[in-house]
Amino acid sequence: MKFFIDSADIAEIRDLAETGLVDGITTNPSLIAKSGRGFLDVVKEICSIVPGPVSAEVTAVEYEKMLAEGRKLAKIAKNITVKVPLTRDGLKACRTLRNEGTMVNVTLCFSAAQALLAAKAGANFVSPFVGRLDDVGSDGMELISDIMQIYSQYPAIETEVLVASIRHPVHVVQAAKMGADVATLPPNVLRQLFNHPLTDKGLAAFLADWQKTGQSIL
């Protein structure tokens, strides 16, 4: 499973990229607005830090304007993935941009039927939002299971399932067990994956025993 970071915080992205565990980045207008900086400037800087796909979202809702914005975003860097909403116009823009060789992430997916449409439109990634479904009383991970089952029936489908709106490590593990291609994680969730009390306890015991020997490796 690939790990993307869902953030536009440059400091956070730099810090986590240094672990070697980050395969890409997802952003959206809300995340970039929090930075207080220019949209294009932030996206360009992120692309210079992370060599993998960087999703930058259009703000338009109509096909022609989506296409214009998508083309402008695609010129920022070779690793840009234009992010479009899962609407009729969004899927139309997806098909056109893919025909032009631009990577596309179709976002705001909330049903298996929508995911099937994204695949037919040629999307590189489809982003089902598991946390937001959980928030309204649905089972977000059931949607991932359904999409993975459908996609597995058709070898010609190359669209990757990018699990979004992840709230905690359990979402990550469940998605991995289902074979999802990508999980996009808020920085705090990625950091939570490192932690386990027994790891901390074991390390403390090892260090205490080593200290008693009075030795040094260096």
N, C-alpha and C positions, 0 to 999 in steps of 0.2 A: 504494500500500500504506500502511495505517495502522500507526503504531508505538505500541505500548503498552509501558510499563515494568513489569517483573515485580519488584516491590519493595514493602516497607512502610517503608523508611527515608525519613523525612520530609525530611531534609537532601538526600538524593540526588534525591528527587522534585522538590523545589523547584528545585534546581540545573538539572536536565535540562529541567524545564518552561519555564524561562526561555529556552531555545534556540528555543522555538516549534515543536519537532519532535515533541512528545509528544501523542498523540491520546487516550490513556486509560491506565489502570493495571490490572494484575492483582495480586491478593494471594492468600494462603492462610494458614491457621492457623500453619503453620511459620514463614513470613516475619514475621508479626505477633508471634509469640512471641519472636523475636529482638530486638524493640524493647523488651521489658520493660514495655510499657505495656498499658493496657486495650484489648481488641479493638475495642469500639465507638468509643472515643475516637480511635484511630488511623484507623479507616475514615472517620469523620466529618471529620477534619482533611485526609485525602487528598482527599476529595470537594470540599473548599473550595479546594484548590490547583489541581486539574485538572478542567475542566468536562466532559470527555468521560467515557465509561463507566468506572466503577470497579468491578471484580469483587471481591465479598466472599463468601467461601465458607461454606456451612453446615457444621456439624460433625456433624450427625445423619446416621444411615444409614436410618432408617425414615421412610416417607412423611409421616405426620402431624406428626412432630417437625421434619422438613425444612421442611414447609410453614409451621409456626409460626415457625421461625427465619428463613426466607426473607421472611415478611411483616414481621418485626421489622427485618430488615436494610433492606428496601425503604423503610421509613419514615425512614431516616437522611438521605437526600438523593434528589433527583430523578434523579441520574446513577448511582445504584447499579444494578449488574447482579448479581443473585444467582447465585452459582456453585454448581452441584450436580454430584454425580458421575454418570458414565454407567452407572447401574444401573437396574434396573426401577423401584425406588421413586424414584430421581432423575429419570427421565424422566416419571414420573407427576406428580411435584412440578413439573417444568418446564411441563408442559401446564397445570396449574392456575394457576401463577403467571403464565404468559403470558396466559391468559384473563382474569386480573385486571389486565393492563396492565403487569406488571413485566418488565423485561429479564432474560434468563437466559443464562448461559454454562454449557454442559454440558462438564465437564472430565474428564480422565483417559480420553481416547479413544485406542484403540490399534488400531482396525481400521476399514476402510471401511464394513463392515456396521453398526458402532456409529454411525458418522457419519451414515449414512442414517436410523437410528432417531432421532438427535438432531434432524435436520431435520423428520422427521414429527411429532416432539413440539413443534415450533414454536420451537426454540431460536434466540435471536438470534445466538449464537456457539457453535461447537463447537471444543474445544481438543485437537487431536492432539499428542501428546508425542514429538517427533522425537528428541531427545537420549536419552531413556530407551530408545527402540527401538534406537538405535545401540549403546547400552551392552550390549544382550543379543544383539548380532550380527545384528540386522535392519536394514533400510534405512529410516530414518525418513522421508526425503524421498520415497521411493516411495509411502508412505502418503498424503502430501499430494497427489501426482500422481493417485492413484486417487480420492481424495475430490473433487478438482477436476473430474476427468472425469465422475464420477457426477453431481455437482451441476449441471454444465453441460448435462446431458441434460434437466433439468426446470426450465424457467423459473419455475415457481411456487415453487421453493425460495428462500427469502430468508435462510437461515442463512449467516452469514459464517464462513469458515475462519480460525481464529485459531491460528497456528502457535506452539506452546509448547515449553518445554524446549529452547530454542535455546542452542547452546553456543559459536557462533563466527560471524563475518560471512558465511562461505560458506553457512551455513544460510539466512541472510537473503536473500542474492542468489538462491539456488536457489528459495526460496519465492516471491520476487517474479517470477521468470521463469515460474513455474507459474501465476501469477495469484492467489495467496492474498490474502485480503482484509486480514489483520492479522498482524503479527509481534509477539509480546510478548518483549521483550529484557531480560536482566539489565543493570543500568546499565553494567557494564564492556564489554559487547558493543556497546551503542550508541556508547560513546566510541571503540571500536575502528574503527567505521565512518568516523570523521573522518580516520583516520590513513593516510598513504601516504608512504614515504620520498622519493619523487620530488616530492611536494608540499612537503615540508620542505626538500629540496635546492633546488628552484626558488625558494621564498620567500627562502631565505638569499641566493641569488644576486641576486634583485631588490633586496633591502634593501642589500646591499653596493654595488651599482651606484648606487642612489639616494643613499646616504651620500656617495659620491664627488662628487656634484653640489653638495653644500653647501646644497641648497634645502630648503624646508619648505612643505607644503601649508597649514598653519595659520599 
